[in-house]
Amino acid sequence: MRKNFYFYVQTILQTAMRNIILLLGLFTLLISCQKEDDIDDPNNNNNNNTTDSSAFSTKASFKLIGGISMTDGPHNLLIIGDNLYAQRDYSIFRFLITNPANPVLQQTYVHSQNKSFGKMYSYNNTLYACNSDEVAIYVFGADLSVQAKYSINQTNFKPATMLIDSDGKYWIGGSNGSNGILLKCVLSSGTLNVQASWQATNTQSLVTYIAEKDNHILASIANGDFLTFPKSNLSGGYVANTSFTNEPGHEKWGKTFTTLNNNAYWANWGAGLATVNVTNPANATVTKVLSNSMFRNQFGDAEGTDVYDVAYNSNHNVLCVANGWSGVFTVSPTDPEKVVDYIDPKYFQNACIATKGDYIYTGNISGGISGDLKGLKVFKFN
């Protein structure tokens, strides 16, 4: 009787032990699965602190979803309402993006004499474009019908970029083919008459992009300078000239920038993405630079910086960057030296970028090995 009791107790203990071991195993498996879910979920906050570049490369926060083949890829992109405009040489294309994942070509404007356009610009939801060969500004309707053409009363000048300021004055940047030039103009009877001008004394100083900030004009210069001019005294020259030291072998080439709050985020080719503090435009200062080595340190498989263009996406609060031969990447405006994510579709050369809602559009100017990759590319945030 006692022997049977001991055997009964022993059986109960052995069964209990097996159950405990089984429960521990299941608990360990659940923890392991949860950790994998945390890594795979792009919305999980743990991703923001990871130092493993493979987590970003394999589980991107945005992805390439399609595109439209073109004979030549766009040099400039601009979104106005439900229209995406793309410019290449003497042609401008209008794509309808009411279905943003699938842009549909609506119209194409081709200059009758093959005169090339520069940067496009939006003012009061109207499309403007510099024509560098005609020394003129074109005004287009939404359907790319020409509404007006304003001749610029300036000799030996090739306009590249423009804006209309808060006082209604036209500011036009470009060069004489060697030295950078910035003009302040007033429109009168279809002609843009020059009120004041500035010309750089050094070469390779094309004015590539301009913006207005607190009664000043901010200007990106091709040689890698960032200049600030007072609106009231352009002829007196710039009041601030800021730049930075680039890493050897990764050259500066000042391209576009986008202003957000008190910073200008400046595309500077191989030298990277620079942040310029413009709280006081007369004392503009480069405060941060996402350089080639910084990019490579975060992502060992990345080719580095080749920054052509930058645009801000308010839905996701990120800067979207066309990184030339090295794909597309995003950064946070509050931490612009850290790449949030990037994608590098091989054989793309992304020369320009625009973004709206959950979508990013780039102009790829490389045909790739097969020669048929040029055109508009569409990316989507996950």
N, C-alpha and C positions, 0 to 999 in steps of 0.2 A: 504494500500500500504506500509506504514512504517512498520507495523507489519510483513508483508510478507518479507520485506528486512531484518529485525532483525532475523527472523527465518532462512533465507537463510544463513546469516553470521554465525549464531550459528551452523548450520549443517556443514558448511565448517570447522569451528574451531574444532568441535568434531571429524570430519573425520581425520583432520590433526593430532590431539592429538593421536588418535588410531594408526595412521601410525608411529608416533614417538615412541610410546610404543613398537610397533611391531619391529621396527628397533633396538631399544635398546636390546630387548630380543634376536634377532638374533645375534647381536654383542657379547653379553655375552656368548651365546652358542658357537660361533666361538672361542672365547678366551679360553673357557673351553676345547674344543676339541684340540686346539693347545697345551695346557699344557699337556694333556694326551699323545699326539703324542710325545712331547719332552721327557717324561718319558719312553715311550715304545721303542723309537728309540735307539738302542745300539750304533749308530754312532754319536749321538748328544753330543756335548761337555758338555752340562749341567750334563750328567751322571758322568763326571770326578770329580765333586765337591759335589756330593750327600753324605749325611751321613746316608741315609736310607738303611740298609743292605738288606732289602727285594727287593729293586730295582735291586740289583746284583743277588740275589738268584733266583728271578723269571724271570729275563731277562738276562741270561748269555751271555757273549761275545763269549763263545765256548760251545759246547754241546757234549755229548756222542752219537755217531752214530752207533756203532757196535763193533765187536770184533771176535776173533777166540778162541774157547775153546781148552784148552790143558790139558793134564793129570796133569801137574804142571806148575804154572805160572813162567815166566822168572825172574831171579835175575838181569840180565843185558841186556840192549838194545844198539845197535849201528847202525847208518845209514851210509852206504857207497854207494854213487850214488843212484841207484834205488833199492838197496838191504837193507832190514832191518834184522839185525842179532839179535837173541835172545838166551841167554845162561841160562841154568838151570842145575846145578850139572855137570854131565859128558856128557851133550848133548848141541849141538849148532844147531839152526834152521835158515834157510834162507827164508825170505819172499820177494817176488817181490812186489814193491809198485809203479809200473808204473801207476796203478790206485790207488792212495794213500788212497782212502776211503775203498778199499777192498783188503788188503794184501792177497797174494796167496802163500801158502807154496810150496817151490821148492825142497829143500833138507834138510835132517837132518843128522848131524854127531853125532854118538854115540861112545864114547871111548870104545874100545873092552874090556878093563879091568875095566870099570867103574871108571876111575880116574877123579877126579873133576877139572873143570876149574875155574879160577878166572876172573878178569876183562878182557874184550876184548879191543883192541886198534887198531886204524887205522893209518898207516904210508904209504904215497905215494899210497893211495887208496888200500892198502893191509891189510887184516885182520890178526891180531896177537892175541894170547890169552895165558895167563899164565895157566899152569897146576900145581896146588898146590900139588897134590899127587905125580907127577912124577918129580918135581923140574925141569921144562922145559918150554920152550916157543915154541908154535906151530905157524906155518905160513900157512895160508889157501889161496887157490885160491877163486875166487868169487863164485864158485860152491861148496865150502867147501871141495874140495879135498886137502889133506895135501901136501903142497909144501916142508916143512922142519920141523924138530924138533930139537931145540937147547937145549942141556943139560946145566944146570947151575952148575958150578964147586964150589958148596958150600954145606957143610954138615949141617944137622939139620936146614933146611930152608924150609918154605912153601911160595912160591911166590903168591902174590895177585893182584898186579898191576904193570904196566910197562910203559915206554916211550923210544923212541929213540931221543936223543937230536940233536941239530944243528951240532954237531961234529961227529955224527954217533955212539956215545956211547950208550949202553943200561943201563938204570936205572931201577932197579927192587925192589919193596917194598913188604914187607910181615912180617913174624915173625918166631920165632922158636917154636911157639905154645903158647908163653907167652910174650916174649919181642919183640918189633918191630925191624925190620932190614931193612936197605936200602943198596943196592949194586950198584956200578958203574962197568960195565963190558965191555969187548971188545970181539967181535966175532972173533973166529979163528978156522978154520977147523971144523965147526959145533958145537963148544963148546963155551959157554959164560964164559970167564975167569974173575975172580974178580980182578979189579985194586985197588979198595978202598971200605971200608965198614964202616957202623955205626950201633951200636946196642944200643937200649934204655936200661937204667938201671931199669926202672919201668915196671911193668906188665900191661896187658891190653893196650898195646901200638902198636898194629898192624898198619902198614902203609897201609892205606886203599885207598889212591889216591895220584897221583903225577902229577906235571906239571912243565914246564920250563919257567923261566922268567928272562931275563937280566942276564945271566950267573949264575943263581941260580936255585935250585930245590925246589919247594914248595911242602909241604907234609901235608896231613890230617892224624891225628892220632886218633885211636879209642877212646882214653880216653878224647878227646875233645881239644887237642892241635893242633895248626897250626904252623909247623916248617919250617924254611928256611935254606937251606944248600948251601954253595958256591960250584960250580961245581969243582973248582980247589983244594978243600981241604975237601973232604967228611969226612975223618978220623978225622979231627979236630972237628967235631961235628957241630951242628946247630949254626947259628949266630943270629937267632931271634926265639922266642917262644911266640906266642900270643894266648890268649884265652879270655874268658869272664865269668862273673858270671851268671849262669843259675837260672831261677826261681825255687823255691822249688817244688819238685814233677815232674819236667820236665827236665829230665836228658840229659846231653850232650853225644853224640856218633858221633865223627867225621866221616863223610861219604865222598861223592864226592864233588867236587866243579867245577865251570866253570869260566874261567878267561875272562874278557872283559875290554879292555882298561887297566886301572890301578887298577882294583878291582877283587878280587876273591869272588865269591858268593858261600857260603859254607853250605852244608846241614849238620845239626847237630841235627837230630832226635828230641826228645821232646823239646830240648832247642830252636829250631827254625832255621831260615835262617839267617846266619851271613854274613856281608859284611866286607872283609878284604882289607884294602888299601895296595897295593903292589907296589906303585910308586917307592919306594926304598925297594926292597925285604929284604935287611938286617935290615930293620926297619919296617917290616910288622906289622900292627895294626888293630885290630877289631874296626871299626868305628860305625857300626850299627847292631842291632839285631832285626829281626821280631820275637818277642817272642810269647809264647802262649797267654798271656794276651792281647797283642796288637791285635792279630788275633781275639780273642773273643770280644774285644771292638768294632772292626769294623763290625763283623758279630755275632750277638747274638745267632744265631742258629748253629754256627760252633762248632765242637768238639775241635778245636785248632790245635797246631803244632805237626807233626809227620813226620819230613822232612827226606826222604830217598835219594833223588836224584834231580838234577837240570840240566836243559838244556836251552840254549838260542835260541830263535826264531828271526832271523833277519828280516823276513818279517813283523812281528808285533811289533818288538822291545820290547819283553817281556821275562822275565825268566819264564820258565814253571817248576813247582815243583811237584814231586811225594810226596804226603803228607801222605803216609802210610794208616792207617785206616780212615784218614780224607779227602780223595779225592784228587783232583788236584786243584792247584791254580796258578795264574799268578801274577807277580809283575813287575813294571817298574825298569830297572837298575838305573834310576836316582832318584827313590824314593822307595828303597827296603824295607822300613818299612811299606809300605801301600799296601795291597792286592788290585789288580785291580779287580779280579773276582775269584770265586771258584765254584766247583761242588763237591758234596759229594754223589756219588752213594753208597748207603748203602751196607755194607758187602763186599766192595772192600778193599784190602790192596795193594796199589800201591807201589811196591818196587823199580821200576826203570822207567826212562822216556827218550824219544827221540822225536825230533820234526823236521819237515821240511815243508816249504811252509805254507799251511793253516791247517796242521794236527799235532796232538799230539798223541803219542803212549805210553802206559804204560803197565807194566807187573803186573798183579794182581795175588797174591799168595794165596788169600783166596778163599775157595770154597763157602763161604756163607752158609746160612741155608740149601739150596737145595744141596750144595756140588758140583755144576757144573759151578761155576763162574770163576774158574782159567783160565788164559790165557792172550792173547794179547787184549788190549782194544784200540779203536780208537775214538779220539775226533776231532772235527772240529771247527775252528774259524768261527763265523757267518759273 
